[in-house]
């Protein structure tokens, strides 16, 4: 990892503050077990009363999905199970009879939207709605991102296998042994370290076609997927302790950039960790790739993490995870982003509080990644 690449990355980071409305942000870069860059600037709120430091934490929305998936995979591995295990072997009432955990974790089961009303904070209610749900597409007919139901789809098997929550398993089995300041269910003692999020602004042209047109059209599968289960739909709600403490595996993680960067060092095997080689392989192995029924653009997923999609010739359509074909991670709504690359032993994490209107990582992080691998 060259000093010049880190310098170019920091130049993009600085440009984000100058011209892209950045308020407060942290970026962390690890390589071969060492954190080469831990940088933070700005403010935790617009009133500029709390400086943003490398110890600042923020809700990262779907960037939670990577740690959550690793937790379920580790729990499965500990019991001699794995991605090819049928979900019904653990969860008998799961509605897709032949589905494996690999298909569940790579968004292939068609359970992105719920017909029955259920509240995000009521796990039993969400599980009942999932068990009664007819899949929106048949197994083997592609994939579509499960933005919110993904949480209960991971939580229920972990509860059945451990008797406790996924957030508790994450802390006990992965976060605490690695010393990660990242929680899926934040304790009250950490609340003063959480920055305030601010929503991104939309321009009229953002709603003309593609994802945002579907998202803003009543009754579409995309809109229904992002609306169920109900609860925590506004950024204002995500700024409340109720959101931080709920332990929601799809979107409830709160932590530092350094913690996410170190997690992905563990996930790619660059540091000693509780994650065995099998789990690391599952996280890095592509399971679905192609048109996404929910995001209305090509996406690709491993067992729980996102990857860059490939064209028919096997070339990347974009490089939000760098040039390597095996790199994996997960973005979060508004801009947070983190990933690891087994090929180069690099991991990257970026968190911020001024959100962008983008379902995938925007220029603020994408240009830093491009600089990192330049």
N, C-alpha and C positions, 0 to 999 in steps of 0.2 A: 504494500500500500504506500503510494508515494506522497510525500508532503505537498507536492504541487496539486494533487487531486483533492486533498483536504482543503487546501487554500482556495481552489476553485469552488468547492462546495460552500465554504464560508462566504465567498463573494456572492453566490446566489442567495444564501441566507440573509446577508445584509441587504441585498436588493429587495427581498420580500418586505423588509421594514420600510424601505424608501419608496417603493412604488406599488406594492400589492396589499397594503393595509394591515400588515402584520402588527399585532398588539403585544403579545408575549409568546415565546416559543422556545423549545429545547430541541437540540439535535444530538444524537449519540451515534458514534461509529465505532464498531469493534472489529478486530482482526486477530485471528489466531489466539483468542483468549484474553486479549488486552483491549481496554477501551482507549482508542487513539484520540477520540474527540468527545468531549462532553461540554457542550456550549449552550448558553442560555442568555437571553436578553429580553428586555421589555417589561411589561406590567401584567399583574394578575387580574386587573380590572381597569376600566376606562378612567376611573377617578385617580389612578396612579398612586394608590396608597401602599400597595405591596409589590415590591420588585419581583420579577420573574427570575428564579434561579434554577440551578440544576436539581434542586430538591423539590421544586414545584410539581404538583400532580394535577391532573385534569381528567375528566371522563373522556374515554377514547372511542365510545360507541363500538362499532363492529371490529375494531382492532382487538377487542376482547376475544373474538372467535378463535384465533390461533391458540392462545393459552388454554381456552376452554376445550378445544379439540384435543390438545395434547393430554389434558387431564383425563378425558374419557378413554383415549387410546392407552394410556398408562394403566388405568383401572382394568380395562379389558385384558391387557397383556399380563397383569399380575394374576389373573384367573385363568390363564391359558387360552384366552379368546383372542380374536383379532378382526381385521376388516372383513374377512370372508365369512365370519359368523353371522347367521341369520339374526336379525334384530329380535324376532319373536322368541329366540332362545333365551333372551333376557327379559323381554317385554312382550308377553303373550298376546296382548290385545292390540299390538301395533297394527295399523290399518292396511299396510302393504305387505301381503303375505310372504312374498319371496324375497323381500329386500334384505340386503346385507348391510352391515355397518359402513362398508365402503360406499355403498350407494346412498345411504342416509347422509353421511358426512360430506359427500360431494354434490349434494343438492339435486339428486335425481328422483326423489320419491314423490314429487308433486304435491307436497303438503305445505306450500308456501303461504296459503291463505286459508282462513277458517270461515266456514259458513255459520257456525254457532258462536254467539257472543261469548267472549271470555276475557277476563282481566289479567294483564301481565303479572300482577302481584299475587294472583291466586293460582299457584302451580297446579293443584288438583283440578281446577276448572279448565285450565288450558289443556291438560292431559286428556280430560274427558272429551273436550272438543276435538282434539287430534284423533282420538280413538274412533270418533263418530264421523270423521271427515272422509269424503270420497276424494281420491287424488285428482288433481287438475289435469294430469296427463299420466299415461301408463308407464310403468317401469320399462326402460329401454327406448323410450321416445324422447331422449334428450334430458336437459337439465334446466333449472331455473333457480336463481338465488333465493334462499329462504331467509329474509332479513331479520324476522322477529321470532317465528316459530322455531327457528334453529336452537334457541335457548332451551326450550322445554324438550326438544328432541335429544339434546345432550344431557340435560339435567335428569330426566327420568331414568335412563339406564344407570347413571352414576348412583342415584339414590337406591335403586334396586340392588346394585352390587355392593354398595358400601354402607347403606343405612344412614348416610349423611348427605349434605349438599355438595354440589360440584365445587362451589367456592371454598368449602372447608377442605375438600380433597386437594384442590389446587394449592392451598396454603400449606397443608401438611406435607404433601408429597413432592412438590416442585418449588414453590415460592420460598418457603422457609429454608429448606436446605441450600438454596442458591442465594439467599439473602436478597430477594427481589422486593423492591418497594412497589408492588403492583398487587392490587386486591380485587377479587370478585366478591364484593361484600365488605365495604370499607369500615373499619372500626372507628368509633367516635373520636378517639385520640388523634386520628389523622385528618379530621375535617378542616382544621385551620390551614392546611397546606394546599387545599384544592382551589384552583383558579376558577374564575367565572367565565363561562362560555358566552359567545355572542353569535347570533345567527348570520349566515351569509345573505346577501341581497340578490334578488333575481332580476334579470332584464327580460323584456317582453319576448325577445327572440329565443330565450331559453325554453319556451313552452311550445315552439312551433312543431317539433317533430321528435322522434326517438323516445328516450326514457321519460323525459319530463312531460311530454304530451300525454303519454300513458299514465304517468303518476298523477296528473291533474285532471284526468277524465274519469268521471264517476262510473263505477262498476267494472273497470278493467281489472284484470288479474294483477297487474302491477300495483295499482292503487290499493286493492284489497290486501295484497301481501304486506305492504307497508303500513296497513291499518289494523292488522290483527296479529296477535291479541292486542286488546286495547290498553292504553296507558303509556305515559311518558312519551307523548308525541311532540311536545314543544321543548325548545331549548331551555325555556324558563323552568320547566319541570326537571330537566337534567341538572339544573343548578341547585337543587334541593337535596338535603341529606337522604331523603327517602329513595332517591334514585341511586345514590352511592352505596347504600347499605343493603339494597334488595338482593344483590348477588345474582344478577341476570347474566347468564353465560353468553347471550348473543350480543349484548350492548351495554353491560353494566360495569365493565372494568374501569378502575381508576388507578393511575400510577405515574411514574416518571418515565422519561425517554430512556434513561440509562437502564432501567429495569427491563423494558421491552427489548432493548438491544441485547442485553445479557441473556434474556430468555431465548432469543433466536441463536445466540452462540451455543447454548445448550442444545437447541433443536437441531443444529447442523453438526453437532459433535465436536465443536472447537474447544469446549471445556468439559471437564468431568462433571457429570450431572446425574440425577435420578432417571433420566430418559435413556432406556436401552436402545441398542442399535435398531431393533425391530421397529420401535415407535418412531425413531428418526426417519427410517425408510418409508414408513407409512405417510408421514407428513410431507415427504419429498416426492412421492410417486403420483403422477398425474392420473386422475380417475375420470374426469369429464372435461370436454373441450368442445367449443362450438357456440352456436347461437344460444343466448340466454333468454329464456321465456319471460323473465321478470325484468332484467336490466336492459333488454332490447339491444344488445350488442354482444359480440363474442366475449366469452369468459372461459376460464379454466379453473378447475379445483382439484386439489389432492384430497386426502382424508382430513377435511376441515380447514385447509388453508387455500388461499387463492394463488394462482400462478398466471403468468402471461399466456394468452391463447396463441396457438400456432396456425399458420396457413397450411394449405394442402402440401406444400413442400417441406413442412417441418420448421419453417422460419417463424420467429416471433412477430406477431402483429403489432406489438408495442413492447416497451421495455420499462414498465413500472417496477420491475424487480431486477433490473440490470440485464446484462446480456446472457447470463447462464440459463440454460433450459431447465435446470433443476432448482432454481431459486423459488422460494415460497414465503408467504407471509399473509398479511391481511390489512386492508385499509379500514378506516373508520369514517363515518359520516362527517363531512365538514373539513376533512383534511388530514387527520392523524394517520400515520402509516408506519409499518414496521415489517421487516423481512430478514431472512437469512439466506445465504448462498453457499451450499455445501462445496461447490467447485472452488471458490476463492477463499473460503473461511471468513467472509465479510458478513457482518450484520449491521443493519441501519434502523434507526427509529427517530421519528419526528412527531412531536405533539405541539399543539397550539391552542389558543382560545378564540381567535377571530376565525370563524368558520368560513369556508367557501361553499358555493352552491355547485357541488360536483359529487356524483355517485361513485366515481373513481378518483384516485389521487390527482390533484390539479397541478398547476405549474410550480407552486411553491415547493412541493416535495419532488415532483418529477424532474425538475431541472437540477436539484441537488443530487439526485441519483445519477443522472447523466454525467454530472461533473465528477462524481465519485469514481465512475468507471471509465473516465476519459483517458 
